[in-house]
């Protein structure tokens, strides 16, 4: 981990981001926000985001599940929020980037999915996510950052090149929007075929070795380069869980 990355500040910034979303008040972020912080929503930079973005205009909503990982090498976090409120359900993935020198948020990069998006079903997403174990991995069994990213890249690369060797785990379950491949069986597999010959470009990674997880924000080639979040849980070098929102 970088000596310049303060884990306490990174966690505080992440907690404040979650509070801003749940209360609908951007004031929670003010103490940890750099003056020139950039904000991306669904792949687009929004210059006036402090008054005109889904985060700035959020209504107070109960967050049904909040899940965060912390990358102390890059001083970044990723948070997945599931909101099933019938009035405005949404599933949101956000990478938060902290300036190691200032200790303030310099970039918020969010994928926000709502009804009408690919396989969107917040209630289904919540149900299946709650049944999975994304907890800490014993130190002796942890994979390296490189191995975790390589497993994710292999999965994303197979969309372009079917000959790529993907480290499929067994069991493995894929949660795509609200659709789930897992059946709770040892034979569960994520190797169910993908749409071929498409790039998955513009990948941004946040990696937490302590839980074997990598967040990849990217453009999903087979759906018109739609903004997308893939989150992978890797155990013993192999894919165990895959979550996607597009």
C-alpha positions as CSV (number, residue, x, y, z in Angstrom):
1,X,0.0,0.0,0.0
2,X,1.1,3.5,-0.7
3,X,2.3,5.3,2.4
4,X,0.6,8.4,1.0
5,X,-2.8,6.7,1.0
6,X,-4.6,7.2,4.3
7,X,-7.0,4.3,4.7
8,X,-9.0,6.2,7.3
9,X,-9.6,9.1,4.9
10,X,-10.5,6.8,2.1
11,X,-13.1,5.0,4.2
12,X,-14.4,8.3,5.5
13,X,-14.8,9.7,1.9
14,X,-16.6,6.5,1.0
15,X,-19.0,6.7,4.0
16,X,-19.7,10.3,3.2
17,X,-20.5,9.4,-0.4
18,X,-23.0,6.8,0.8
19,X,-24.5,9.3,3.2
20,X,-24.9,11.9,0.4
21,X,-26.8,9.3,-1.7
22,X,-29.1,8.1,1.1
23,X,-29.9,11.6,2.4
24,X,-30.0,13.4,-0.9
25,X,-27.6,16.0,0.4
26,X,-24.3,16.7,-1.3
27,X,-23.2,18.6,1.9
28,X,-22.0,15.3,3.3
29,X,-19.2,15.3,0.7
30,X,-18.1,18.9,1.1
31,X,-15.4,18.2,3.8
32,X,-13.7,15.6,1.6
33,X,-14.2,17.0,-1.9
34,X,-11.3,18.6,-3.8
35,X,-12.3,22.0,-5.4
36,X,-11.6,20.7,-8.9
37,X,-13.1,17.2,-8.4
38,X,-14.4,15.7,-11.6
39,X,-17.6,13.7,-11.8
40,X,-18.5,11.1,-14.5
41,X,-21.9,9.6,-14.7
42,X,-22.5,6.7,-17.2
43,X,-19.3,7.5,-19.0
44,X,-19.8,11.3,-19.4
45,X,-18.0,14.0,-17.6
46,X,-20.6,16.4,-16.1
47,X,-19.0,19.9,-15.6
48,X,-21.9,21.3,-13.5
49,X,-22.4,18.1,-11.5
50,X,-22.7,19.7,-8.1
51,X,-26.1,21.0,-9.1
52,X,-27.0,18.8,-12.1
53,X,-26.3,15.1,-11.6
54,X,-28.2,12.2,-10.2
55,X,-26.1,12.5,-7.0
56,X,-26.7,16.2,-6.6
57,X,-30.5,15.8,-7.1
58,X,-31.0,12.6,-5.2
59,X,-34.0,12.3,-3.0
60,X,-33.6,10.7,0.4
61,X,-33.8,6.9,-0.1
62,X,-33.2,3.8,2.0
63,X,-30.2,1.9,0.7
64,X,-31.0,-1.8,0.9
65,X,-27.4,-3.0,0.4
66,X,-24.1,-1.1,0.4
67,X,-20.9,-3.0,-0.4
68,X,-17.5,-1.3,-0.7
69,X,-13.9,-2.4,-1.5
70,X,-10.7,-0.4,-0.9
71,X,-7.7,-0.1,-3.1
72,X,-4.8,1.3,-0.9
73,X,-2.3,1.1,-3.8
74,X,-4.3,3.5,-6.0
75,X,-6.1,5.3,-3.1
76,X,-9.5,4.5,-4.5
77,X,-12.7,2.7,-3.5
78,X,-15.6,1.1,-5.3
79,X,-19.1,1.1,-3.8
80,X,-22.1,-0.9,-5.0
81,X,-25.5,0.5,-3.8
82,X,-28.9,-1.3,-4.3
83,X,-32.0,0.8,-3.8
84,X,-35.3,-1.1,-4.3
85,X,-37.6,1.9,-3.4
86,X,-40.6,1.4,-5.8
87,X,-40.7,5.1,-6.6
88,X,-37.2,5.2,-7.9
89,X,-35.3,1.9,-7.8
90,X,-31.7,2.0,-8.9
91,X,-28.4,0.1,-8.7
92,X,-25.3,2.2,-8.7
93,X,-21.6,1.4,-8.9
94,X,-19.1,4.2,-8.1
95,X,-15.4,4.4,-8.1
96,X,-14.1,7.1,-5.8
97,X,-10.5,8.4,-6.3
98,X,-8.6,10.2,-3.5
99,X,-5.7,12.5,-4.1
100,X,-3.0,10.9,-2.0
101,X,-1.4,14.3,-1.3
102,X,-4.5,16.2,-0.5
103,X,-6.5,13.4,1.0
104,X,-9.6,14.7,-0.9
105,X,-11.8,13.2,-3.5
106,X,-10.5,14.1,-7.0
107,X,-12.8,12.0,-9.1
108,X,-16.2,10.2,-8.7
109,X,-16.9,7.8,-11.6
110,X,-20.5,6.3,-11.4
111,X,-22.6,3.9,-13.4
112,X,-26.2,4.5,-12.5
113,X,-28.8,1.9,-13.7
114,X,-32.6,2.4,-13.5
115,X,-35.7,0.7,-14.9
116,X,-35.3,0.1,-18.6
117,X,-31.6,-0.7,-18.5
118,X,-30.2,-4.1,-19.4
119,X,-31.9,-6.8,-17.3
120,X,-32.6,-4.2,-14.6
121,X,-34.4,-5.6,-11.5
122,X,-33.2,-4.0,-8.2
123,X,-35.2,-6.4,-6.1
124,X,-33.7,-9.4,-7.9
125,X,-30.2,-8.0,-7.6
126,X,-30.7,-7.5,-3.9
127,X,-32.0,-11.0,-3.3
128,X,-29.1,-12.7,-5.0
129,X,-26.4,-10.4,-3.8
130,X,-27.4,-11.0,-0.2
131,X,-26.9,-14.7,-0.6
132,X,-23.2,-14.4,-1.6
133,X,-20.0,-14.3,0.5
134,X,-17.7,-11.4,-0.5
135,X,-15.9,-11.4,2.9
136,X,-12.2,-11.2,3.7
137,X,-9.9,-13.9,2.4
138,X,-7.3,-15.4,4.8
139,X,-3.9,-13.7,4.2
140,X,-2.2,-16.9,3.1
141,X,-4.8,-17.6,0.5
142,X,-5.0,-14.1,-1.1
143,X,-4.2,-13.6,-4.8
144,X,-1.9,-10.8,-6.0
145,X,-3.3,-7.7,-7.6
146,X,-2.0,-8.9,-10.9
147,X,-3.7,-12.2,-10.7
148,X,-7.0,-10.7,-9.7
149,X,-6.9,-8.2,-12.6
150,X,-5.8,-10.9,-15.0
151,X,-8.8,-13.0,-14.2
152,X,-11.1,-10.1,-14.8
153,X,-9.3,-9.2,-18.1
154,X,-9.5,-12.7,-19.3
155,X,-13.3,-12.7,-18.9
156,X,-13.6,-9.4,-20.6
157,X,-11.2,-10.3,-23.4
158,X,-13.1,-13.5,-24.3
159,X,-15.9,-11.3,-25.7
160,X,-13.4,-10.4,-28.5
161,X,-11.4,-13.6,-28.7
162,X,-13.0,-16.9,-28.0
163,X,-9.5,-18.6,-27.6
164,X,-8.7,-16.6,-24.4
165,X,-8.3,-19.0,-21.4
166,X,-10.6,-17.7,-18.7
167,X,-9.9,-19.0,-15.2
168,X,-13.5,-20.2,-14.5
169,X,-14.1,-21.2,-10.9
170,X,-16.3,-24.1,-9.9
171,X,-18.7,-23.1,-8.5
172,X,-19.1,-19.7,-10.1
173,X,-22.3,-17.5,-10.3
174,X,-23.0,-14.5,-12.5
175,X,-25.5,-11.7,-11.5
176,X,-26.3,-9.7,-14.6
177,X,-28.8,-6.9,-13.6
178,X,-31.4,-9.0,-11.8
179,X,-30.7,-12.2,-13.7
180,X,-28.7,-14.9,-11.8
181,X,-27.0,-18.0,-13.1
182,X,-26.3,-19.6,-9.7
183,X,-28.5,-22.5,-8.4
184,X,-26.5,-23.1,-5.2
185,X,-24.9,-26.2,-6.7
186,X,-21.2,-27.2,-6.7
187,X,-21.5,-27.4,-10.5
188,X,-22.6,-23.8,-10.9
189,X,-20.7,-22.2,-13.8
190,X,-20.2,-18.8,-15.3
191,X,-19.1,-20.3,-18.6
192,X,-22.4,-20.0,-20.3
193,X,-21.3,-18.3,-23.4
194,X,-20.9,-14.7,-24.3
195,X,-21.7,-12.5,-27.3
196,X,-18.5,-12.7,-29.5
197,X,-16.3,-10.3,-31.4
198,X,-16.8,-7.2,-29.3
199,X,-14.3,-5.0,-27.5
200,X,-14.7,-4.0,-23.9
201,X,-12.7,-0.8,-23.9
202,X,-11.9,2.1,-21.5
203,X,-11.4,-0.1,-18.4
204,X,-10.8,1.5,-15.1
205,X,-9.8,-0.8,-12.2
206,X,-10.1,-0.7,-8.4
207,X,-8.6,-3.8,-6.7
208,X,-8.9,-5.0,-3.1
209,X,-6.7,-8.0,-2.5
210,X,-8.1,-8.5,1.0
211,X,-11.4,-9.7,-0.5
212,X,-10.1,-10.8,-3.9
213,X,-12.3,-8.3,-5.7
214,X,-11.7,-6.0,-8.7
215,X,-14.1,-3.4,-10.0
216,X,-13.9,-2.6,-13.7
217,X,-15.8,0.3,-15.1
218,X,-15.9,0.0,-18.9
219,X,-17.8,0.4,-22.2
220,X,-19.8,-2.8,-23.1
221,X,-19.1,-3.3,-26.8
222,X,-22.0,-5.7,-27.6
223,X,-24.5,-3.2,-26.2
224,X,-23.4,-0.1,-28.2
225,X,-20.5,0.7,-25.9
226,X,-22.9,1.2,-23.1
227,X,-21.4,2.4,-19.8
228,X,-21.0,-0.7,-17.6
229,X,-19.7,-1.9,-14.3
230,X,-18.3,-5.4,-13.8
231,X,-17.2,-6.6,-10.3
232,X,-15.3,-9.9,-9.9
233,X,-14.7,-12.0,-6.8
234,X,-11.6,-14.1,-7.4
235,X,-10.7,-17.1,-5.2
236,X,-7.5,-19.1,-5.7
237,X,-7.0,-17.3,-9.0
238,X,-10.4,-18.4,-10.3
239,X,-13.6,-16.5,-10.9
240,X,-16.2,-17.1,-8.1
241,X,-18.7,-14.3,-8.5
242,X,-19.4,-11.8,-11.3
243,X,-21.7,-8.8,-10.9
244,X,-22.7,-6.6,-13.9
245,X,-24.8,-3.5,-14.3
246,X,-25.1,-1.9,-17.8
